[in-house]
Amino acid sequence: MKSNTVTCSFVMDRDVYNTYKSIIAGYGQSVKSNIIEHMQNVINYGIPNAETIAAIKEVEELEKDPNKKVYNSFDELLEELDDE
């Protein structure tokens, strides 16, 4: 085993684990890989909230889209909503 690794062990409710595992498996992930991914997101963003991390990632992806709609003001956005 590498010298800079750690083995994590914890106890949790079996029903919670099984429910979590079934959800994660539906996305093609293992519990271990999902927990590691979440930990890396917390490190990258300094935010432990999964919903906030997902929103940040969504904004980052939108920023890369050259066809995204850009508004110069909040009023301009509201105008477009009123037109719909």
N, C-alpha and C positions, 0 to 999 in steps of 0.2 A: 504494500500500500504506500502511496506517496506520503511524504512527510508533512506536506501542507494540506492534508485533507482531514475531515472530521466525520465521524459517524454520528448521526443523530438518531436518537431513540426517544419515543414518547408514547404515552398511553392515551387513548381516546375512546369515546363511545363507539361500539361496533356499528350501530345503525347509522350514525353520522358518517363514519368512514365508508361504509358500503354505499350510502346514497351519494356521497361525494365521488367515490370511485366510479359509480355507474354514469354519472354526469360527465366526468372527465373522459372516460372511455368512449363516450359518444362523440367526442371531439378527436379521437385517435391519440389520446395522451395517456400516460401512466400517472399515478398519483405522485410518484417521485419527480418525474419531469415537470409536472405542473407546479409543484411546490418550489422546485428550483427556479422555474421561470418567474414565478411570483416574487421570489426573493430577489432575483436579478432586477425586476422592474422596480421594486422598492429601492434598491441601491441606485439604479439609473435616475429615478425621478424623485427620490426622497419622500415618496408618498405611499403609505401602505394601503390606501383605499383602491380596490380593483376598479370601481366605476370611474374614479378620477383618472387613473392610469389609462383606461380604455378611451376616455374622452380626449386625453392628451395625444394618444396615438392617432385618433381619428383626425384631430386638427393637424398633426404632422403630415398625415397622408393627404389631406385636403390642400395643404400648402404646396405639395409637390405637383398637384393637378394644374396643368397649364390652361385648362378649359373651365376652371372654377369661376363662379359668379362673384364679382367683387362689388361692394357697396362703398360709397364715399361718405355716407352718413347713416345714422339710424333712421332718420326721416325717409331717406331713399329706400331703405329696406321696407319700412312700413307702407310706403306708397305702392310698392310692388305687391305687397300682401293685400292691400285694398283693391287693386286691379283684378285680383283673382276671383 
